[in-house]
Amino acid sequence: MSEGLHPRADELDDLSTLEFLEVMHAEDGGAVAAIRPHLHDIARAAEAIVGRLRKGGRLHYFGAGSSGHIARLDAFECPTTFGVANDLVQAHSADAPHEEDDRELGLQSARDAGLGDTDVVVGISAGGRTRFVLGALDEAESRGSLRIAIVCNAGSPVGRAADIAIEVDTGPEVIAGSTRLKAGTVQKLVLNMVSTTVFTRMGRTHRGRMVGVVASNEKLRDRAARIVADLSGVPLDEARRRLDDAGGDVRAALAAVRRS
């Protein structure tokens, strides 16, 4: 549990900078390793999400504080990375400290999201007690939405309120209660796993390439052209031309090459 004291807490102030960093690095490695026993639950969650999205549902993240910001980051990256609609993955967060304790705000945020029985709600909470998240999960249950929890504390209220609970116990933080550390790392990694697996299973990637990438700037246009060239075997200049003709759509450019 992140609120507990680290075993070396009393000596941390006396460590050299390098020694302190070595402690942090070891803890980060342990947090990553702690995910492995929960891969089955992550797989269950991803498969269930795919099933709902294929029926026209949407994926909603609810979190507060650091967890909410991590959720926003994952939701923000999905349209550009996978070429999905901007509203397919949505993040709803309580940003002010006091809002974490507002269960009614979570209920109202979920109501405003217009949840339905093909939607998925993912509640993200390091300690698993965030009332904002619990309120959102309550509303999700009443709307028939699938409920998934990503928490860093086994047996938490948020975990118990979900249909599928991913509970990665990261143990005490180097700085007690600072859940932006190991807990934040684990939440980001699990969300990476969930969204990437979901959209790979839905055909939004191909052979490990971002074929759904939105070529919205110079860097991404270059990446998209290289993907077209790599998968089709045409020279890079031709790949760029095909991509321009296809309006920046990698899959349409690849299809045009195959037809020619």
C-alpha positions in Angstrom: 0.0 0.0 0.0 1.4 3.4 -1.1 0.6 5.0 2.3 2.9 2.7 4.2 6.5 3.7 5.0 9.3 2.4 2.8 11.6 0.0 4.7 14.5 2.4 4.3 12.5 5.6 5.0 14.5 6.6 8.1 17.8 6.5 6.2 16.8 8.1 2.9 17.9 11.6 3.9 21.4 10.3 4.7 21.9 8.6 1.3 24.0 10.1 -1.4 22.2 11.2 -4.5 23.3 8.1 -6.4 22.3 5.8 -3.6 18.9 7.5 -3.4 18.4 7.0 -7.1 19.4 3.4 -6.9 16.7 2.9 -4.3 14.1 4.5 -6.6 15.3 2.6 -9.6 15.0 -0.7 -7.7 11.5 0.2 -6.6 10.4 1.1 -10.1 11.7 -2.3 -11.4 9.7 -4.0 -8.7 6.6 -2.2 -9.7 6.9 -3.2 -13.3 7.5 -6.8 -12.3 4.4 -6.7 -10.0 2.2 -6.4 -13.2 3.1 -9.9 -14.5 0.8 -11.9 -12.2 -2.1 -9.8 -13.4 -1.7 -10.2 -17.1 -4.6 -12.7 -17.2 -6.9 -10.0 -15.7 -5.5 -7.4 -18.2 -6.2 -9.8 -21.0 -9.8 -10.4 -19.8 -10.4 -6.7 -19.6 -9.0 -6.0 -23.1 -11.1 -8.8 -24.6 -14.2 -7.6 -22.9 -13.6 -4.0 -24.1 -13.1 -5.2 -27.7 -16.5 -7.0 -27.5 -18.3 -3.9 -26.4 -16.5 -1.5 -28.8 -17.4 -3.8 -31.7 -21.1 -3.3 -30.8 -20.7 0.4 -31.1 -19.7 1.2 -27.5 -17.2 3.7 -26.2 -14.4 3.5 -23.6 -14.6 5.9 -20.7 -11.8 6.5 -18.1 -12.6 8.0 -14.7 -9.9 9.1 -12.3 -8.9 11.9 -9.9 -5.6 13.7 -9.4 -2.6 11.9 -10.9 -4.8 9.0 -11.9 -7.0 11.3 -13.9 -4.1 13.0 -15.6 -2.7 9.5 -16.6 -6.1 8.6 -18.0 -6.3 11.8 -20.0 -2.9 11.1 -21.5 -3.9 7.6 -22.7 -7.2 8.9 -24.1 -5.4 11.8 -25.8 -3.0 9.5 -27.6 -5.5 7.0 -29.0 -6.9 9.0 -31.9 -3.4 9.9 -33.2 -1.9 6.5 -32.7 -4.7 4.3 -33.8 -6.8 6.6 -36.1 -10.0 6.1 -34.0 -12.7 8.7 -33.5 -11.9 11.5 -31.0 -14.8 10.5 -28.8 -14.2 6.7 -28.8 -11.9 6.9 -25.8 -12.8 9.6 -23.2 -11.2 10.6 -20.0 -13.3 12.2 -17.2 -11.3 13.5 -14.3 -11.6 15.3 -11.0 -8.8 17.8 -10.9 -9.2 19.8 -7.8 -8.1 18.0 -4.6 -11.5 18.2 -2.9 -13.2 16.7 -5.9 -11.7 13.3 -5.3 -14.0 13.0 -2.3 -17.1 14.0 -4.3 -19.1 10.8 -5.1 -22.0 12.9 -6.5 -19.6 14.5 -8.9 -18.5 11.1 -10.1 -22.2 10.1 -10.6 -22.9 13.3 -12.5 -19.8 13.0 -14.7 -20.9 9.5 -15.6 -24.5 10.7 -16.3 -23.1 13.5 -18.5 -21.1 11.0 -20.4 -24.3 9.3 -21.6 -23.3 5.8 -20.7 -25.0 2.9 -22.3 -25.0 -0.9 -22.1 -22.3 -1.2 -24.8 -19.9 1.2 -23.1 -17.0 0.4 -20.8 -16.1 2.4 -17.7 -12.6 2.1 -16.4 -12.1 3.4 -12.8 -8.5 4.3 -12.1 -7.4 4.9 -8.5 -4.1 4.2 -6.8 -5.5 3.4 -3.4 -8.9 2.2 -4.6 -10.9 4.4 -2.4 -11.6 7.5 -4.5 -15.2 8.5 -4.1 -15.4 10.3 -7.5 -14.5 7.0 -9.1 -16.9 5.0 -7.0 -19.7 7.4 -8.0 -18.9 6.9 -11.6 -18.9 3.1 -11.2 -22.2 3.2 -9.5 -23.8 5.1 -12.4 -22.1 2.7 -14.8 -23.7 -0.2 -13.1 -27.1 1.4 -13.4 -26.6 1.9 -17.1 -25.4 -1.6 -17.8 -21.9 -0.5 -18.7 -19.0 -2.9 -18.2 -16.9 -1.8 -15.2 -13.2 -2.3 -14.9 -10.9 -1.2 -12.1 -7.2 -0.4 -12.3 -5.9 0.0 -8.7 -2.7 -0.5 -6.7 -4.3 -2.0 -3.6 -5.8 -5.5 -3.4 -9.4 -5.8 -2.1 -10.2 -2.1 -2.4 -13.7 -0.6 -2.7 -13.1 0.4 -6.3 -11.9 -3.1 -7.1 -15.0 -4.6 -5.5 -17.2 -2.3 -7.4 -15.9 -3.5 -10.8 -16.8 -6.5 -13.0 -13.1 -7.0 -13.7 -10.5 -5.7 -11.2 -6.8 -5.3 -12.1 -5.2 -4.9 -8.7 -1.4 -4.5 -8.8 -0.1 -4.1 -5.3 3.0 -1.9 -5.8 3.8 -1.6 -2.1 5.0 1.5 -0.2 6.4 4.4 -2.2 9.8 5.8 -1.6 8.0 8.9 -0.4 5.0 7.6 1.5 1.7 8.4 -0.2 3.3 9.9 -3.4 1.3 7.8 -5.8 2.8 9.6 -8.8 5.7 7.3 -8.3 5.3 3.5 -8.6 1.5 3.6 -8.6 1.5 6.2 -11.4 4.0 4.1 -13.4 1.9 1.0 -13.0 -1.3 2.7 -13.9 0.3 4.2 -17.1 1.7 0.8 -18.1 -1.6 -1.0 -17.5 -3.5 1.6 -19.6 -0.8 1.3 -22.3 -1.4 -2.5 -22.3 -5.2 -2.2 -22.4 -5.6 0.4 -25.1 -2.8 -1.0 -27.3 -4.1 -4.5 -27.0 -7.7 -3.4 -27.7 -6.9 -1.5 -30.9 -4.4 -4.1 -32.1 -7.2 -6.7 -31.8 -9.5 -4.4 -33.7 -7.1 -4.1 -36.6 -5.9 -0.6 -35.9 -2.3 -1.8 -36.2 -0.7 -4.2 -38.7 2.4 -6.2 -38.1 3.5 -3.9 -35.3 3.0 -0.8 -37.4 0.8 2.2 -36.7 -1.3 1.9 -39.8 -4.0 4.0 -38.2 -1.6 6.9 -37.5 -3.1 10.3 -38.2 -0.4 12.1 -40.3 -1.2 15.6 -38.8 2.4 17.0 -38.7 5.7 16.6 -40.4 7.0 14.0 -38.0 3.9 11.9 -38.4 3.7 12.3 -42.1 7.2 11.0 -42.4 6.4 8.1 -40.1 3.3 7.3 -42.1 5.2 7.4 -45.4 7.8 5.0 -44.0 5.1 2.6 -42.9 3.6 2.6 -46.4 7.1 2.1 -48.0 8.0 -0.7 -45.4 4.7 -2.6 -45.8 4.3 -2.2 -49.6 7.9 -2.3 -50.8 7.6 0.8 -52.9 10.3 3.6 -52.7 9.9 6.2 -50.1 9.2 9.0 -52.6 6.4 6.9 -54.1 5.0 6.1 -50.7 4.8 9.8 -49.9 2.9 10.4 -53.2 0.5 7.6 -52.5 0.0 8.9 -49.0 -0.8 12.4 -50.3 -3.2 11.0 -52.8 -4.9 9.1 -50.0 -5.3 12.2 -47.9 -2.8 10.9 -45.3 -4.6 7.6 -44.7 -2.0 4.9 -44.4 -4.4 2.0 -45.0 -5.9 3.7 -48.1 -2.4 4.3 -49.5 -1.5 0.6 -49.0 -4.7 -0.5 -50.7 -4.0 1.8 -53.6 -0.5 0.3 -54.0 -1.9 -3.3 -53.9 -4.4 -2.4 -56.6 -1.8 -0.9 -58.9 
